Amino acid sequence: MKKIKIYREQKGMNQTELAQAVGISQGEISSYESGVKSPRVNVALAIAEVLGVTIAELVG
């Protein structure tokens, strides 16, 4: 889910701000952006909502 970083930066957010908005840790955002871990569906949906994109855009 490396596109998280692209959309996050377009929104002018850092990892900590996104993590707080979604209710997860900054480390989890880092893991998702680097491809180490994949978020659960509910977390991916929350990230997409905060970033103002669809889940398809996030994973596509």
C-alpha distance matrix in Angstrom:
0.0 3.7 5.3 5.9 8.3 9.9 10.7 11.7 14.0 15.4 16.5 18.1 16.5 16.0 13.8 16.9 17.6 14.3 14.7 18.3 17.7 15.5 17.8 15.8 16.2 15.0 14.3 11.8 9.8 10.4 9.3 5.8 5.7 7.6 6.1 9.3 8.6 6.9 8.4 11.5 12.0 14.2 11.9 9.1 12.2 13.6 10.8 11.0 14.8 15.1 13.3 15.5 13.2 13.0 10.4 11.0 10.2 6.9 5.8 8.7
3.7 0.0 3.8 5.3 5.9 7.4 9.4 10.3 11.7 13.4 15.1 16.2 15.1 14.3 12.7 16.3 17.1 14.2 15.2 18.8 18.4 16.9 19.2 17.1 16.9 14.9 14.3 12.7 10.1 9.6 9.5 6.9 4.5 6.2 6.4 10.0 10.5 9.9 11.5 14.9 15.6 17.4 14.7 12.1 15.0 15.8 12.4 12.7 16.3 15.9 13.5 16.0 14.0 14.7 12.9 13.1 11.3 8.4 8.3 10.0
5.3 3.8 0.0 3.8 5.3 5.1 6.3 8.4 9.9 10.7 12.5 14.3 13.7 13.9 13.0 16.5 16.5 13.5 15.2 18.5 17.4 16.2 19.2 17.8 18.1 16.1 16.4 14.6 11.5 11.9 12.5 9.4 7.2 9.8 10.0 13.5 13.5 12.0 12.7 15.7 15.5 17.0 14.6 11.5 13.6 14.5 11.1 10.4 13.9 13.7 10.8 12.8 10.7 11.7 10.7 10.7 8.2 5.8 7.0 8.2
5.9 5.3 3.8 0.0 3.8 5.5 5.4 5.8 8.5 9.9 10.6 12.2 10.8 11.0 9.7 13.0 12.9 9.8 11.4 14.7 13.7 12.6 15.5 14.2 14.6 12.8 13.6 11.7 8.3 9.6 10.7 7.7 5.9 9.5 10.2 13.1 12.5 11.1 10.9 13.9 14.0 14.8 11.9 9.4 11.6 11.6 8.0 8.3 11.6 10.7 8.4 11.2 9.9 11.4 10.4 11.8 9.6 6.4 8.5 10.8
8.3 5.9 5.3 3.8 0.0 3.8 5.6 5.0 6.0 8.5 9.8 10.4 9.3 8.9 8.3 12.0 12.3 10.1 12.0 15.2 14.8 14.4 17.0 15.5 15.1 12.4 13.2 12.5 8.8 8.8 10.9 9.0 5.9 8.9 10.9 13.6 13.9 13.5 13.7 17.1 17.6 18.2 15.0 12.9 15.1 14.7 10.9 11.5 14.3 12.7 10.1 13.2 12.5 14.6 14.1 15.1 12.4 9.8 11.7 13.4
9.9 7.4 5.1 5.5 3.8 0.0 3.8 5.5 5.4 6.2 8.8 10.0 10.3 11.0 11.4 15.0 14.5 12.4 15.0 17.8 16.8 16.7 19.7 18.7 18.6 16.0 17.0 16.1 12.5 12.6 14.5 12.2 9.1 11.8 13.4 16.6 17.0 16.1 16.3 19.4 19.3 20.0 17.3 14.7 16.2 16.1 12.4 12.0 14.7 13.4 10.0 12.3 11.4 13.7 13.9 14.3 11.0 9.4 11.7 12.4
10.7 9.4 6.3 5.4 5.6 3.8 0.0 3.8 5.5 5.0 6.3 8.7 8.9 10.7 11.3 14.4 13.1 10.6 13.6 16.0 14.3 14.4 17.8 17.4 17.9 15.8 17.5 16.2 12.5 13.7 15.6 12.9 10.7 14.0 15.2 18.2 17.8 16.3 15.7 18.4 17.7 18.0 15.4 12.9 13.7 13.4 9.9 9.0 11.2 10.0 6.4 8.6 8.0 10.9 11.7 12.7 9.4 8.1 11.3 12.3
11.7 10.3 8.4 5.8 5.0 5.5 3.8 0.0 3.8 5.4 5.2 6.4 5.5 7.0 7.7 10.7 9.4 7.4 10.6 12.8 11.6 12.2 15.3 14.9 15.0 12.7 14.8 14.0 10.3 11.6 14.2 12.1 10.0 13.4 15.2 17.7 17.3 16.3 15.3 18.1 18.1 17.8 14.7 13.0 14.1 12.8 9.2 9.7 11.4 9.1 6.4 9.7 10.3 13.3 13.8 15.5 12.6 10.5 13.7 15.3
14.0 11.7 9.9 8.5 6.0 5.4 5.5 3.8 0.0 3.8 5.3 4.9 5.7 7.0 9.1 12.1 11.0 10.1 13.3 15.3 14.5 15.6 18.4 17.9 17.5 14.6 16.6 16.5 12.7 13.1 16.0 14.5 11.6 14.4 16.8 19.4 19.6 19.1 18.6 21.6 21.7 21.5 18.4 16.7 17.9 16.6 13.0 13.3 14.9 12.4 9.6 12.3 13.0 16.2 16.9 18.1 14.8 13.2 16.1 17.2
15.4 13.4 10.7 9.9 8.5 6.2 5.0 5.4 3.8 0.0 3.8 5.4 7.7 10.2 12.3 15.0 13.2 12.1 15.6 17.3 15.7 16.9 20.1 20.1 20.3 17.7 19.9 19.4 15.6 16.4 19.0 16.9 14.3 17.3 19.2 22.1 22.0 20.9 20.3 22.9 22.4 22.2 19.5 17.4 17.9 16.9 13.7 12.9 14.1 12.1 8.8 10.5 11.2 14.7 16.2 17.1 13.6 12.9 16.2 16.7
16.5 15.1 12.5 10.6 9.8 8.8 6.3 5.2 5.3 3.8 0.0 3.8 5.5 8.9 11.2 13.1 10.6 9.7 13.5 14.5 12.6 14.3 17.5 18.1 18.6 16.4 19.2 18.6 15.0 16.4 19.2 17.2 15.2 18.5 20.4 22.9 22.3 21.1 19.8 22.1 21.5 20.7 18.1 16.5 16.6 14.9 12.1 11.7 12.0 9.4 6.8 8.8 10.7 14.4 16.1 17.7 14.6 13.7 17.2 18.3
18.1 16.2 14.3 12.2 10.4 10.0 8.7 6.4 4.9 5.4 3.8 0.0 3.8 6.8 10.1 11.7 9.6 9.9 13.5 14.3 13.3 15.5 18.2 18.4 18.2 15.6 18.4 18.6 15.1 16.0 19.2 17.9 15.6 18.6 21.0 23.2 23.1 22.5 21.3 24.0 23.9 23.0 20.0 18.8 19.3 17.3 14.3 14.8 15.1 12.0 10.0 12.4 14.4 17.9 19.3 21.0 17.8 16.5 19.8 21.0
16.5 15.1 13.7 10.8 9.3 10.3 8.9 5.5 5.7 7.7 5.5 3.8 0.0 3.8 6.6 8.0 5.9 6.4 9.8 10.7 10.2 12.3 14.7 14.8 14.5 11.9 15.0 15.2 11.9 13.1 16.4 15.4 13.5 16.6 19.0 20.7 20.4 20.0 18.6 21.2 21.5 20.4 17.2 16.5 17.3 15.0 12.0 13.3 13.8 10.3 9.1 12.3 14.3 17.5 18.3 20.5 17.8 15.7 18.9 20.8
16.0 14.3 13.9 11.0 8.9 11.0 10.7 7.0 7.0 10.2 8.9 6.8 3.8 0.0 3.8 5.5 5.4 6.4 8.7 10.2 10.9 12.6 14.2 13.5 12.3 9.2 12.0 13.0 9.9 10.4 14.0 13.7 11.9 14.5 17.3 18.5 18.6 18.8 17.7 20.7 21.6 20.7 17.2 16.9 18.4 16.0 12.9 15.0 15.9 12.6 11.6 15.2 16.7 19.6 19.7 21.9 19.4 16.8 19.4 21.6
13.8 12.7 13.0 9.7 8.3 11.4 11.3 7.7 9.1 12.3 11.2 10.1 6.6 3.8 0.0 3.8 5.5 5.2 6.0 8.6 9.9 10.6 11.8 10.4 8.9 5.7 8.4 9.2 6.2 7.0 10.6 10.6 9.4 12.0 14.5 15.4 15.2 15.6 14.5 17.5 18.9 18.2 14.4 14.5 16.5 14.2 11.2 13.9 15.3 12.3 11.8 15.6 16.7 19.0 18.4 20.8 18.8 15.7 17.9 20.5
16.9 16.3 16.5 13.0 12.0 15.0 14.4 10.7 12.1 15.0 13.1 11.7 8.0 5.5 3.8 0.0 3.8 5.5 5.0 6.1 8.6 9.9 10.2 9.2 7.5 5.0 8.6 9.9 8.1 9.4 12.7 13.1 12.7 15.1 17.5 17.7 17.1 17.6 16.1 18.6 20.1 18.7 15.1 16.0 17.7 14.8 12.6 15.7 16.3 13.0 13.5 17.2 18.8 21.1 20.6 23.4 21.6 18.5 20.8 23.7
17.6 17.1 16.5 12.9 12.3 14.5 13.1 9.4 11.0 13.2 10.6 9.6 5.9 5.4 5.5 3.8 0.0 3.8 5.4 5.2 6.2 8.7 9.8 10.2 9.8 8.2 11.9 12.4 10.1 12.1 15.2 14.8 14.3 17.2 19.4 20.1 19.2 19.0 17.0 19.2 20.0 18.3 14.9 15.6 16.5 13.4 11.3 14.0 13.9 10.3 11.1 14.5 16.7 19.3 19.4 22.3 20.4 17.8 20.6 23.2
14.3 14.2 13.5 9.8 10.1 12.4 10.6 7.4 10.1 12.1 9.7 9.9 6.4 6.4 5.2 5.5 3.8 0.0 3.8 5.5 5.1 6.2 8.4 8.6 9.1 7.8 11.1 10.4 7.7 10.5 13.1 12.0 11.8 15.1 16.7 17.7 16.4 15.8 13.6 15.8 16.4 14.9 11.5 11.9 12.9 10.0 7.6 10.4 10.8 7.6 8.3 11.9 13.6 15.9 15.7 18.7 17.0 14.2 16.9 19.8
14.7 15.2 15.2 11.4 12.0 15.0 13.6 10.6 13.3 15.6 13.5 13.5 9.8 8.7 6.0 5.0 5.4 3.8 0.0 3.8 5.5 5.2 5.8 5.0 5.4 5.2 8.5 7.8 6.3 9.4 11.6 11.1 11.9 14.8 16.1 16.4 14.8 14.5 12.1 14.2 15.5 13.8 10.3 11.6 13.1 10.2 8.5 12.1 12.6 9.9 11.3 14.8 16.1 17.8 16.9 20.1 19.0 15.8 17.9 21.2
18.3 18.8 18.5 14.7 15.2 17.8 16.0 12.8 15.3 17.3 14.5 14.3 10.7 10.2 8.6 6.1 5.2 5.5 3.8 0.0 3.8 5.4 5.0 6.3 7.2 7.8 11.3 11.1 10.1 13.0 15.2 14.9 15.6 18.5 19.9 20.0 18.3 17.9 15.2 16.6 17.6 15.3 12.2 14.1 14.8 11.3 10.6 13.9 13.4 10.4 12.6 15.7 17.7 19.6 19.2 22.6 21.5 18.6 21.0 24.2
17.7 18.4 17.4 13.7 14.8 16.8 14.3 11.6 14.5 15.7 12.6 13.3 10.2 10.9 9.9 8.6 6.2 5.1 5.5 3.8 0.0 3.8 5.7 8.0 10.0 10.6 13.9 12.9 11.3 14.6 16.6 15.4 16.0 19.4 20.4 21.1 19.1 18.0 15.0 16.1 16.3 13.7 11.1 12.5 12.4 8.7 8.3 11.2 10.0 7.0 9.8 12.4 14.7 16.6 16.6 20.1 19.1 16.6 19.4 22.4
15.5 16.9 16.2 12.6 14.4 16.7 14.4 12.2 15.6 16.9 14.3 15.5 12.3 12.6 10.6 9.9 8.7 6.2 5.2 5.4 3.8 0.0 3.8 5.8 8.8 10.0 12.7 10.7 9.7 13.4 14.6 13.1 14.5 17.8 18.2 18.7 16.3 14.8 11.6 12.4 12.7 10.1 7.4 9.3 9.5 5.9 6.2 9.6 9.0 7.2 10.0 12.5 14.0 15.2 14.5 18.1 17.6 14.8 17.1 20.4
17.8 19.2 19.2 15.5 17.0 19.7 17.8 15.3 18.4 20.1 17.5 18.2 14.7 14.2 11.8 10.2 9.8 8.4 5.8 5.0 5.7 3.8 0.0 3.8 7.0 9.5 11.9 10.4 10.6 14.0 15.0 14.4 16.2 19.0 19.5 19.3 16.7 15.9 12.6 13.1 14.2 11.4 8.9 11.8 12.3 9.0 9.7 13.2 12.7 10.9 13.8 16.3 17.8 18.7 17.7 21.3 21.1 18.1 20.0 23.5
15.8 17.1 17.8 14.2 15.5 18.7 17.4 14.9 17.9 20.1 18.1 18.4 14.8 13.5 10.4 9.2 10.2 8.6 5.0 6.3 8.0 5.8 3.8 0.0 3.8 6.8 8.4 6.8 7.8 10.9 11.6 11.5 13.7 16.0 16.5 15.9 13.5 13.3 10.5 11.6 13.6 11.6 8.5 11.2 12.9 10.2 10.0 13.8 14.3 12.6 14.6 17.7 18.6 19.4 17.8 21.1 20.9 17.5 18.9 22.5
16.2 16.9 18.1 14.6 15.1 18.6 17.9 15.0 17.5 20.3 18.6 18.2 14.5 12.3 8.9 7.5 9.8 9.1 5.4 7.2 10.0 8.8 7.0 3.8 0.0 3.8 5.3 5.3 6.8 8.9 10.0 11.1 12.8 14.6 15.7 14.7 13.1 13.9 11.9 13.8 16.3 14.9 11.5 13.7 15.9 13.4 12.3 16.1 17.0 14.9 16.3 19.7 20.6 21.7 20.1 23.2 22.5 19.0 20.2 23.8
15.0 14.9 16.1 12.8 12.4 16.0 15.8 12.7 14.6 17.7 16.4 15.6 11.9 9.2 5.7 5.0 8.2 7.8 5.2 7.8 10.6 10.0 9.5 6.8 3.8 0.0 3.8 5.4 5.2 6.3 8.7 10.0 10.7 12.4 14.3 13.7 13.0 14.1 12.8 15.5 17.8 16.8 13.1 14.4 16.8 14.5 12.4 15.9 17.2 14.7 15.4 19.0 19.9 21.4 20.0 22.8 21.6 18.1 19.5 22.7
14.3 14.3 16.4 13.6 13.2 17.0 17.5 14.8 16.6 19.9 19.2 18.4 15.0 12.0 8.4 8.6 11.9 11.1 8.5 11.3 13.9 12.7 11.9 8.4 5.3 3.8 0.0 3.8 5.4 5.0 6.2 8.7 9.9 10.5 12.2 10.8 10.5 12.4 12.0 14.8 17.7 17.4 13.8 15.0 18.0 16.3 14.2 17.6 19.4 17.4 17.8 21.4 21.7 22.8 20.9 23.3 22.4 18.7 19.4 22.7
11.8 12.7 14.6 11.7 12.5 16.1 16.2 14.0 16.5 19.4 18.6 18.6 15.2 13.0 9.2 9.9 12.4 10.4 7.8 11.1 12.9 10.7 10.4 6.8 5.3 5.4 3.8 0.0 3.8 5.3 5.0 6.2 8.6 9.9 10.5 9.4 7.9 9.1 8.2 11.1 13.9 13.8 10.3 11.5 14.7 13.3 11.5 14.9 16.9 15.5 16.0 19.4 19.3 19.9 17.7 20.2 19.7 16.0 16.5 20.0
9.8 10.1 11.5 8.3 8.8 12.5 12.5 10.3 12.7 15.6 15.0 15.1 11.9 9.9 6.2 8.1 10.1 7.7 6.3 10.1 11.3 9.7 10.6 7.8 6.8 5.2 5.4 3.8 0.0 3.8 5.4 5.1 6.1 8.6 9.9 10.2 9.2 9.6 8.7 12.0 14.0 14.0 10.2 10.4 13.4 12.0 9.3 12.4 14.6 12.9 12.8 16.4 16.3 17.4 15.7 18.1 17.0 13.3 14.4 17.7
10.4 9.6 11.9 9.6 8.8 12.6 13.7 11.6 13.1 16.4 16.4 16.0 13.1 10.4 7.0 9.4 12.1 10.5 9.4 13.0 14.6 13.4 14.0 10.9 8.9 6.3 5.0 5.3 3.8 0.0 3.8 5.5 5.2 6.1 8.5 8.5 9.0 10.7 11.0 14.6 16.9 17.3 13.7 13.5 16.8 15.7 12.8 15.5 18.0 16.1 15.5 19.1 18.8 20.0 18.2 20.1 18.7 15.1 15.8 18.7
9.3 9.5 12.5 10.7 10.9 14.5 15.6 14.2 16.0 19.0 19.2 19.2 16.4 14.0 10.6 12.7 15.2 13.1 11.6 15.2 16.6 14.6 15.0 11.6 10.0 8.7 6.2 5.0 5.4 3.8 0.0 3.8 5.5 5.3 6.1 5.1 5.4 7.8 9.0 12.5 15.3 16.3 13.0 12.8 16.5 16.0 13.6 16.1 18.9 17.8 17.2 20.6 19.7 20.3 17.8 19.6 18.8 15.1 14.9 18.0
5.8 6.9 9.4 7.7 9.0 12.2 12.9 12.1 14.5 16.9 17.2 17.9 15.4 13.7 10.6 13.1 14.8 12.0 11.1 14.9 15.4 13.1 14.4 11.5 11.1 10.0 8.7 6.2 5.1 5.5 3.8 0.0 3.8 5.5 5.1 6.2 5.2 5.5 6.6 10.3 12.4 13.8 10.6 9.6 13.3 13.3 10.7 12.8 15.9 15.2 14.4 17.5 16.3 16.6 14.1 15.7 15.1 11.4 11.2 14.4
5.7 4.5 7.2 5.9 5.9 9.1 10.7 10.0 11.6 14.3 15.2 15.6 13.5 11.9 9.4 12.7 14.3 11.8 11.9 15.6 16.0 14.5 16.2 13.7 12.8 10.7 9.9 8.6 6.1 5.2 5.5 3.8 0.0 3.8 5.5 7.8 8.3 8.8 10.0 13.7 15.3 16.5 13.3 11.7 15.0 14.9 11.6 13.2 16.4 15.3 13.7 16.9 15.7 16.7 14.8 15.9 14.4 11.0 11.3 13.8
7.6 6.2 9.8 9.5 8.9 11.8 14.0 13.4 14.4 17.3 18.5 18.6 16.6 14.5 12.0 15.1 17.2 15.1 14.8 18.5 19.4 17.8 19.0 16.0 14.6 12.4 10.5 9.9 8.6 6.1 5.3 5.5 3.8 0.0 3.8 5.6 7.8 9.6 11.8 15.5 17.5 19.2 16.0 14.7 18.2 18.3 15.2 16.8 20.1 19.1 17.5 20.6 19.2 19.9 17.8 18.5 17.2 13.9 13.4 15.7
6.1 6.4 10.0 10.2 10.9 13.4 15.2 15.2 16.8 19.2 20.4 21.0 19.0 17.3 14.5 17.5 19.4 16.7 16.1 19.9 20.4 18.2 19.5 16.5 15.7 14.3 12.2 10.5 9.9 8.5 6.1 5.1 5.5 3.8 0.0 3.8 5.5 6.8 9.9 13.3 15.3 17.5 14.9 13.3 17.0 17.8 15.1 16.4 19.9 19.6 18.2 20.9 19.0 19.0 16.3 16.8 16.2 13.0 11.6 14.0
9.3 10.0 13.5 13.1 13.6 16.6 18.2 17.7 19.4 22.1 22.9 23.2 20.7 18.5 15.4 17.7 20.1 17.7 16.4 20.0 21.1 18.7 19.3 15.9 14.7 13.7 10.8 9.4 10.2 8.5 5.1 6.2 7.8 5.6 3.8 0.0 3.8 7.0 10.1 13.2 16.0 18.0 15.4 14.7 18.5 19.0 16.7 18.6 21.8 21.4 20.5 23.5 21.9 21.8 18.8 19.8 19.5 16.1 14.7 17.4
8.6 10.5 13.5 12.5 13.9 17.0 17.8 17.3 19.6 22.0 22.3 23.1 20.4 18.6 15.2 17.1 19.2 16.4 14.8 18.3 19.1 16.3 16.7 13.5 13.1 13.0 10.5 7.9 9.2 9.0 5.4 5.2 8.3 7.8 5.5 3.8 0.0 3.8 6.6 9.5 12.4 14.4 12.1 11.7 15.4 16.1 14.4 16.4 19.5 19.3 19.0 21.7 20.2 19.7 16.6 17.9 18.2 14.6 13.3 16.5
6.9 9.9 12.0 11.1 13.5 16.1 16.3 16.3 19.1 20.9 21.1 22.5 20.0 18.8 15.6 17.6 19.0 15.8 14.5 17.9 18.0 14.8 15.9 13.3 13.9 14.1 12.4 9.1 9.6 10.7 7.8 5.5 8.8 9.6 6.8 7.0 3.8 0.0 3.8 6.6 9.0 11.4 9.5 8.5 12.2 13.4 12.0 13.6 16.7 17.2 16.9 19.2 17.4 16.5 13.1 14.6 15.3 11.8 10.3 13.8
8.4 11.5 12.7 10.9 13.7 16.3 15.7 15.3 18.6 20.3 19.8 21.3 18.6 17.7 14.5 16.1 17.0 13.6 12.1 15.2 15.0 11.6 12.6 10.5 11.9 12.8 12.0 8.2 8.7 11.0 9.0 6.6 10.0 11.8 9.9 10.1 6.6 3.8 0.0 3.8 6.3 7.9 5.8 5.6 9.2 10.1 9.3 11.3 13.9 14.5 14.9 17.1 15.8 14.9 11.7 14.1 14.9 11.4 10.8 14.6
11.5 14.9 15.7 13.9 17.1 19.4 18.4 18.1 21.6 22.9 22.1 24.0 21.2 20.7 17.5 18.6 19.2 15.8 14.2 16.6 16.1 12.4 13.1 11.6 13.8 15.5 14.8 11.1 12.0 14.6 12.5 10.3 13.7 15.5 13.3 13.2 9.5 6.6 3.8 0.0 3.8 5.6 5.3 6.2 8.6 10.0 10.6 12.3 14.3 15.5 16.5 18.2 16.8 15.3 12.0 14.6 16.2 13.2 12.5 16.1
12.0 15.6 15.5 14.0 17.6 19.3 17.7 18.1 21.7 22.4 21.5 23.9 21.5 21.6 18.9 20.1 20.0 16.4 15.5 17.6 16.3 12.7 14.2 13.6 16.3 17.8 17.7 13.9 14.0 16.9 15.3 12.4 15.3 17.5 15.3 16.0 12.4 9.0 6.3 3.8 0.0 3.8 5.4 5.0 6.1 8.6 9.8 10.5 12.2 14.3 15.3 16.2 14.6 12.6 9.3 12.0 14.1 11.7 11.2 14.6
14.2 17.4 17.0 14.8 18.2 20.0 18.0 17.8 21.5 22.2 20.7 23.0 20.4 20.7 18.2 18.7 18.3 14.9 13.8 15.3 13.7 10.1 11.4 11.6 14.9 16.8 17.4 13.8 14.0 17.3 16.3 13.8 16.5 19.2 17.5 18.0 14.4 11.4 7.9 5.6 3.8 0.0 3.8 5.5 5.1 6.2 8.7 9.9 10.6 12.4 14.3 15.2 14.5 13.0 10.5 13.9 15.6 13.3 13.7 17.1
11.9 14.7 14.6 11.9 15.0 17.3 15.4 14.7 18.4 19.5 18.1 20.0 17.2 17.2 14.4 15.1 14.9 11.5 10.3 12.2 11.1 7.4 8.9 8.5 11.5 13.1 13.8 10.3 10.2 13.7 13.0 10.6 13.3 16.0 14.9 15.4 12.1 9.5 5.8 5.3 5.4 3.8 0.0 3.8 5.4 5.0 6.1 8.6 9.8 10.6 12.2 14.0 13.6 12.9 10.6 14.0 14.9 11.9 12.7 16.4
9.1 12.1 11.5 9.4 12.9 14.7 12.9 13.0 16.7 17.4 16.5 18.8 16.5 16.9 14.5 16.0 15.6 11.9 11.6 14.1 12.5 9.3 11.8 11.2 13.7 14.4 15.0 11.5 10.4 13.5 12.8 9.6 11.7 14.7 13.3 14.7 11.7 8.5 5.6 6.2 5.0 5.5 3.8 0.0 3.8 5.4 5.1 6.1 8.6 10.0 10.5 12.1 10.8 9.8 7.1 10.3 11.2 8.2 9.0 12.6
12.2 15.0 13.6 11.6 15.1 16.2 13.7 14.1 17.9 17.9 16.6 19.3 17.3 18.4 16.5 17.7 16.5 12.9 13.1 14.8 12.4 9.5 12.3 12.9 15.9 16.8 18.0 14.7 13.4 16.8 16.5 13.3 15.0 18.2 17.0 18.5 15.4 12.2 9.2 8.6 6.1 5.1 5.4 3.8 0.0 3.8 5.5 5.1 6.1 8.7 9.9 10.3 9.4 8.0 6.2 10.0 11.2 9.2 10.7 13.7
13.6 15.8 14.5 11.6 14.7 16.1 13.4 12.8 16.6 16.9 14.9 17.3 15.0 16.0 14.2 14.8 13.4 10.0 10.2 11.3 8.7 5.9 9.0 10.2 13.4 14.5 16.3 13.3 12.0 15.7 16.0 13.3 14.9 18.3 17.8 19.0 16.1 13.4 10.1 10.0 8.6 6.2 5.0 5.4 3.8 0.0 3.8 5.4 5.1 6.2 8.6 9.8 10.2 10.2 9.2 13.1 13.4 11.2 13.3 16.4
10.8 12.4 11.1 8.0 10.9 12.4 9.9 9.2 13.0 13.7 12.1 14.3 12.0 12.9 11.2 12.6 11.3 7.6 8.5 10.6 8.3 6.2 9.7 10.0 12.3 12.4 14.2 11.5 9.3 12.8 13.6 10.7 11.6 15.2 15.1 16.7 14.4 12.0 9.3 10.6 9.8 8.7 6.1 5.1 5.5 3.8 0.0 3.8 5.4 5.2 6.1 8.5 8.6 9.5 8.6 12.0 11.5 8.7 11.3 14.4
11.0 12.7 10.4 8.3 11.5 12.0 9.0 9.7 13.3 12.9 11.7 14.8 13.3 15.0 13.9 15.7 14.0 10.4 12.1 13.9 11.2 9.6 13.2 13.8 16.1 15.9 17.6 14.9 12.4 15.5 16.1 12.8 13.2 16.8 16.4 18.6 16.4 13.6 11.3 12.3 10.5 9.9 8.6 6.1 5.1 5.4 3.8 0.0 3.8 5.5 5.1 5.9 5.1 5.7 5.7 9.0 8.4 6.6 9.6 12.1
14.8 16.3 13.9 11.6 14.3 14.7 11.2 11.4 14.9 14.1 12.0 15.1 13.8 15.9 15.3 16.3 13.9 10.8 12.6 13.4 10.0 9.0 12.7 14.3 17.0 17.2 19.4 16.9 14.6 18.0 18.9 15.9 16.4 20.1 19.9 21.8 19.5 16.7 13.9 14.3 12.2 10.6 9.8 8.6 6.1 5.1 5.4 3.8 0.0 3.8 5.4 5.0 6.2 7.2 8.3 11.7 11.2 10.2 13.2 15.5
15.1 15.9 13.7 10.7 12.7 13.4 10.0 9.1 12.4 12.1 9.4 12.0 10.3 12.6 12.3 13.0 10.3 7.6 9.9 10.4 7.0 7.2 10.9 12.6 14.9 14.7 17.4 15.5 12.9 16.1 17.8 15.2 15.3 19.1 19.6 21.4 19.3 17.2 14.5 15.5 14.3 12.4 10.6 10.0 8.7 6.2 5.2 5.5 3.8 0.0 3.8 5.5 7.9 10.1 11.1 14.3 13.1 11.5 14.9 17.2
13.3 13.5 10.8 8.4 10.1 10.0 6.4 6.4 9.6 8.8 6.8 10.0 9.1 11.6 11.8 13.5 11.1 8.3 11.3 12.6 9.8 10.0 13.8 14.6 16.3 15.4 17.8 16.0 12.8 15.5 17.2 14.4 13.7 17.5 18.2 20.5 19.0 16.9 14.9 16.5 15.3 14.3 12.2 10.5 9.9 8.6 6.1 5.1 5.4 3.8 0.0 3.8 5.6 8.7 10.1 12.6 10.6 9.2 12.9 14.7
15.5 16.0 12.8 11.2 13.2 12.3 8.6 9.7 12.3 10.5 8.8 12.4 12.3 15.2 15.6 17.2 14.5 11.9 14.8 15.7 12.4 12.5 16.3 17.7 19.7 19.0 21.4 19.4 16.4 19.1 20.6 17.5 16.9 20.6 20.9 23.5 21.7 19.2 17.1 18.2 16.2 15.2 14.0 12.1 10.3 9.8 8.5 5.9 5.0 5.5 3.8 0.0 3.8 7.0 9.6 11.8 10.0 10.0 13.6 14.8
13.2 14.0 10.7 9.9 12.5 11.4 8.0 10.3 13.0 11.2 10.7 14.4 14.3 16.7 16.7 18.8 16.7 13.6 16.1 17.7 14.7 14.0 17.8 18.6 20.6 19.9 21.7 19.3 16.3 18.8 19.7 16.3 15.7 19.2 19.0 21.9 20.2 17.4 15.8 16.8 14.6 14.5 13.6 10.8 9.4 10.2 8.6 5.1 6.2 7.9 5.6 3.8 0.0 3.8 6.6 8.1 6.2 6.8 10.3 11.2
13.0 14.7 11.7 11.4 14.6 13.7 10.9 13.3 16.2 14.7 14.4 17.9 17.5 19.6 19.0 21.1 19.3 15.9 17.8 19.6 16.6 15.2 18.7 19.4 21.7 21.4 22.8 19.9 17.4 20.0 20.3 16.6 16.7 19.9 19.0 21.8 19.7 16.5 14.9 15.3 12.6 13.0 12.9 9.8 8.0 10.2 9.5 5.7 7.2 10.1 8.7 7.0 3.8 0.0 3.8 5.2 5.2 6.4 8.9 9.7
10.4 12.9 10.7 10.4 14.1 13.9 11.7 13.8 16.9 16.2 16.1 19.3 18.3 19.7 18.4 20.6 19.4 15.7 16.9 19.2 16.6 14.5 17.7 17.8 20.1 20.0 20.9 17.7 15.7 18.2 17.8 14.1 14.8 17.8 16.3 18.8 16.6 13.1 11.7 12.0 9.3 10.5 10.6 7.1 6.2 9.2 8.6 5.7 8.3 11.1 10.1 9.6 6.6 3.8 0.0 3.8 5.4 5.0 6.3 8.2
11.0 13.1 10.7 11.8 15.1 14.3 12.7 15.5 18.1 17.1 17.7 21.0 20.5 21.9 20.8 23.4 22.3 18.7 20.1 22.6 20.1 18.1 21.3 21.1 23.2 22.8 23.3 20.2 18.1 20.1 19.6 15.7 15.9 18.5 16.8 19.8 17.9 14.6 14.1 14.6 12.0 13.9 14.0 10.3 10.0 13.1 12.0 9.0 11.7 14.3 12.6 11.8 8.1 5.2 3.8 0.0 3.8 5.4 5.4 5.4
10.2 11.3 8.2 9.6 12.4 11.0 9.4 12.6 14.8 13.6 14.6 17.8 17.8 19.4 18.8 21.6 20.4 17.0 19.0 21.5 19.1 17.6 21.1 20.9 22.5 21.6 22.4 19.7 17.0 18.7 18.8 15.1 14.4 17.2 16.2 19.5 18.2 15.3 14.9 16.2 14.1 15.6 14.9 11.2 11.2 13.4 11.5 8.4 11.2 13.1 10.6 10.0 6.2 5.2 5.4 3.8 0.0 3.8 5.6 5.1
6.9 8.4 5.8 6.4 9.8 9.4 8.1 10.5 13.2 12.9 13.7 16.5 15.7 16.8 15.7 18.5 17.8 14.2 15.8 18.6 16.6 14.8 18.1 17.5 19.0 18.1 18.7 16.0 13.3 15.1 15.1 11.4 11.0 13.9 13.0 16.1 14.6 11.8 11.4 13.2 11.7 13.3 11.9 8.2 9.2 11.2 8.7 6.6 10.2 11.5 9.2 10.0 6.8 6.4 5.0 5.4 3.8 0.0 3.8 5.8
5.8 8.3 7.0 8.5 11.7 11.7 11.3 13.7 16.1 16.2 17.2 19.8 18.9 19.4 17.9 20.8 20.6 16.9 17.9 21.0 19.4 17.1 20.0 18.9 20.2 19.5 19.4 16.5 14.4 15.8 14.9 11.2 11.3 13.4 11.6 14.7 13.3 10.3 10.8 12.5 11.2 13.7 12.7 9.0 10.7 13.3 11.3 9.6 13.2 14.9 12.9 13.6 10.3 8.9 6.3 5.4 5.6 3.8 0.0 3.8
8.7 10.0 8.2 10.8 13.4 12.4 12.3 15.3 17.2 16.7 18.3 21.0 20.8 21.6 20.5 23.7 23.2 19.8 21.2 24.2 22.4 20.4 23.5 22.5 23.8 22.7 22.7 20.0 17.7 18.7 18.0 14.4 13.8 15.7 14.0 17.4 16.5 13.8 14.6 16.1 14.6 17.1 16.4 12.6 13.7 16.4 14.4 12.1 15.5 17.2 14.7 14.8 11.2 9.7 8.2 5.4 5.1 5.8 3.8 0.0
